């Protein structure tokens, strides 16, 4: 791992501030619910690591655990952490969401940015199952990305993106918000908030009662 291992995503630079605006108050609510002085956050599919870097610096009262199944992503996260990482940004761990049970330390909140559409549906099912089992009462699952609503894309650009995803992998694709919500509710999670985001994306805040 060297500084040259760092990957960079223009999308992460664009969406990190809007995501923080929604995520920060949701995590503060979790802090109140669990009654702790620090919050443990597990991020799935951390990718380049730039979201982990930004969120951990902006929210020093939490401990951020990045993870990813990709060796290249893990190297990038570790490189960003070595160069610019805050003290509350943990070393990345290898984690494939479908390999259950997850071998990770306990967490109070779970974050997945741009995951459910760039993975098979089984990843979403595993995500909901683990969240329901592992989150404490009042814990939050935060999702961000494009979603269809009532079976329709919310913008032509999303329809084109969906077609591109499916051409790369038939198991990928933009999911129906209602299907994701039903999957969560079947495991006992409740959809608390849907926030419209820039570039036709949504933020979803799901909570374990």
C-alpha positions as CSV (number, residue, x, y, z in Angstrom):
1,X,0.0,0.0,0.0
2,X,1.4,3.4,-1.1
3,X,-0.1,6.8,-1.6
4,X,-0.4,5.9,-5.2
5,X,-2.9,3.2,-4.2
6,X,-5.5,5.9,-3.6
7,X,-8.5,5.8,-5.9
8,X,-10.6,8.9,-6.6
9,X,-14.3,9.1,-7.5
10,X,-15.7,12.4,-8.9
11,X,-19.1,11.3,-7.7
12,X,-17.9,11.0,-4.1
13,X,-16.6,14.6,-4.2
14,X,-19.9,15.8,-5.5
15,X,-22.3,13.9,-3.2
16,X,-20.4,13.8,0.1
17,X,-21.7,17.1,1.4
18,X,-25.4,16.5,0.6
19,X,-25.1,13.0,2.1
20,X,-23.6,14.4,5.3
21,X,-26.5,16.8,5.7
22,X,-28.9,13.9,5.9
23,X,-26.7,11.4,7.6
24,X,-25.4,13.6,10.5
25,X,-28.8,14.2,12.1
26,X,-29.8,10.6,11.6
27,X,-26.6,9.5,13.4
28,X,-27.2,12.0,16.2
29,X,-30.6,10.4,16.8
30,X,-28.9,7.0,17.1
31,X,-26.5,8.5,19.6
32,X,-29.5,9.6,21.7
33,X,-31.2,6.2,21.3
34,X,-28.3,4.1,22.4
35,X,-27.3,6.5,25.2
36,X,-23.6,6.4,24.4
37,X,-20.8,8.9,24.1
38,X,-19.5,7.6,20.8
39,X,-21.1,5.9,17.9
40,X,-19.8,2.9,16.0
41,X,-20.6,3.1,12.2
42,X,-20.0,0.3,9.7
43,X,-19.8,1.4,6.1
44,X,-20.3,-1.3,3.5
45,X,-18.7,-1.1,0.0
46,X,-16.5,1.8,1.0
47,X,-15.0,1.9,-2.5
48,X,-12.2,4.5,-2.8
49,X,-12.6,5.4,0.9
50,X,-13.3,9.0,0.2
51,X,-16.7,9.0,1.9
52,X,-15.1,7.3,5.0
53,X,-12.4,9.9,5.0
54,X,-14.8,12.8,4.7
55,X,-17.5,11.6,7.2
56,X,-15.0,10.6,9.9
57,X,-13.4,14.0,9.8
58,X,-16.7,15.8,9.8
59,X,-18.1,13.7,12.6
60,X,-15.4,13.3,15.2
61,X,-17.8,11.9,17.8
62,X,-18.1,8.6,15.9
63,X,-15.9,5.7,15.0
64,X,-16.1,4.9,11.3
65,X,-15.3,1.4,10.1
66,X,-14.9,1.2,6.4
67,X,-15.1,-2.2,4.5
68,X,-15.1,-3.6,1.1
69,X,-14.6,-7.0,-0.6
70,X,-12.2,-5.6,-3.3
71,X,-8.5,-5.7,-2.6
72,X,-8.0,-2.6,-4.7
73,X,-10.6,-0.7,-2.7
74,X,-9.1,-1.9,0.6
75,X,-5.7,-0.7,-0.6
76,X,-7.2,2.7,-1.6
77,X,-9.0,3.1,1.8
78,X,-5.8,2.3,3.7
79,X,-3.8,4.7,1.6
80,X,-6.2,7.6,2.1
81,X,-6.3,6.8,5.8
82,X,-2.5,6.8,6.0
83,X,-2.2,10.1,4.3
84,X,-5.2,12.1,5.5
85,X,-7.2,9.9,7.9
86,X,-8.6,11.2,11.2
87,X,-8.0,9.3,14.4
88,X,-11.6,7.9,14.4
89,X,-11.2,6.3,11.0
90,X,-10.4,2.6,11.5
91,X,-8.4,0.4,9.2
92,X,-10.5,-1.1,6.5
93,X,-11.8,-4.7,6.8
94,X,-12.6,-7.2,4.0
95,X,-16.3,-7.8,4.0
96,X,-18.5,-9.4,1.4
97,X,-22.1,-8.7,2.4
98,X,-23.4,-12.1,1.2
99,X,-20.9,-14.0,3.3
100,X,-23.0,-14.3,6.5
101,X,-22.7,-14.0,9.4
102,X,-20.6,-10.9,9.0
103,X,-17.2,-11.1,10.9
104,X,-17.1,-7.5,12.1
105,X,-17.2,-5.8,15.5
106,X,-20.6,-4.6,16.8
107,X,-21.9,-1.4,15.3
108,X,-24.7,1.1,16.0
109,X,-25.3,2.3,12.5
110,X,-24.9,0.9,9.0
111,X,-24.1,3.0,5.9
112,X,-24.3,1.8,2.3
113,X,-23.6,4.4,-0.4
114,X,-24.2,3.4,-4.0
115,X,-24.4,-0.3,-3.2
116,X,-27.8,-1.8,-3.8
117,X,-27.9,-1.0,-7.5
118,X,-24.3,-2.2,-8.2
119,X,-24.8,-5.6,-6.7
120,X,-27.1,-8.6,-7.0
121,X,-30.5,-8.4,-5.2
122,X,-29.2,-11.0,-2.8
123,X,-26.8,-8.4,-1.4
124,X,-29.8,-6.2,-0.4
125,X,-31.5,-9.2,1.2
126,X,-28.3,-10.0,3.2
127,X,-27.9,-6.4,4.1
128,X,-31.4,-6.2,5.6
129,X,-31.0,-9.5,7.4
130,X,-27.7,-8.5,9.1
131,X,-29.0,-5.0,9.9
132,X,-32.1,-6.4,11.6
133,X,-29.9,-8.8,13.6
134,X,-27.0,-6.6,14.5
135,X,-28.3,-3.0,14.9
136,X,-29.3,-2.1,18.4
137,X,-32.8,-0.7,19.1
138,X,-32.9,2.7,17.6
139,X,-30.0,1.9,15.3
140,X,-30.1,3.1,11.7
141,X,-29.4,1.7,8.2
142,X,-28.6,4.6,5.8
143,X,-28.8,3.9,2.1
144,X,-28.0,6.3,-0.8
145,X,-28.3,6.0,-4.5
146,X,-30.8,6.0,-7.4
147,X,-34.1,4.2,-7.0
148,X,-37.2,3.7,-9.1
149,X,-40.5,4.9,-7.6
150,X,-43.8,3.0,-8.3
151,X,-42.0,1.0,-10.9
152,X,-40.8,4.0,-12.9
153,X,-37.4,5.8,-13.2
154,X,-37.4,9.3,-11.7
155,X,-35.4,10.7,-14.6
156,X,-34.2,9.7,-18.2
157,X,-30.6,9.8,-16.9
158,X,-31.5,7.1,-14.4
159,X,-33.1,5.0,-17.0
160,X,-29.9,5.2,-19.1
161,X,-27.8,4.4,-16.1
162,X,-30.0,1.4,-15.3
163,X,-29.6,0.1,-18.9
164,X,-25.8,0.6,-18.6
165,X,-25.6,-1.3,-15.3
166,X,-27.6,-4.2,-16.7
167,X,-25.5,-4.4,-19.8
168,X,-22.4,-4.8,-17.5
169,X,-24.1,-7.4,-15.2
170,X,-27.6,-8.8,-15.5
171,X,-27.8,-9.1,-11.7
172,X,-27.2,-5.3,-11.2
173,X,-29.8,-2.5,-11.7
174,X,-31.6,0.3,-10.1
175,X,-34.1,-1.1,-7.5
176,X,-37.7,-0.2,-6.8
177,X,-37.9,1.8,-3.6
178,X,-41.0,-0.2,-2.7
179,X,-39.2,-3.5,-3.1
180,X,-36.3,-2.3,-0.9
181,X,-38.7,-1.0,1.7
182,X,-40.7,-4.3,1.7
183,X,-37.4,-6.3,2.1
184,X,-36.5,-4.1,5.1
185,X,-39.9,-4.3,6.7
186,X,-40.0,-8.1,6.3
187,X,-37.0,-8.2,8.6
188,X,-38.5,-5.7,11.1
189,X,-36.9,-2.5,10.0
190,X,-39.0,0.6,9.4
191,X,-38.5,3.2,6.7
192,X,-38.4,6.5,8.6
193,X,-37.3,9.0,6.0
194,X,-36.9,9.4,2.2
195,X,-34.9,12.5,1.2
196,X,-34.6,13.6,-2.4
197,X,-30.9,14.3,-3.3
198,X,-29.1,16.0,-6.1
199,X,-28.7,14.1,-9.5
200,X,-31.9,12.1,-9.0
201,X,-30.7,10.1,-6.1
202,X,-32.4,9.3,-2.8
203,X,-31.3,8.9,0.8
204,X,-33.2,6.3,2.9
205,X,-33.1,6.2,6.6
206,X,-34.3,2.9,8.0
207,X,-34.5,2.2,11.7
208,X,-34.6,-0.8,13.9
209,X,-37.4,-0.2,16.4
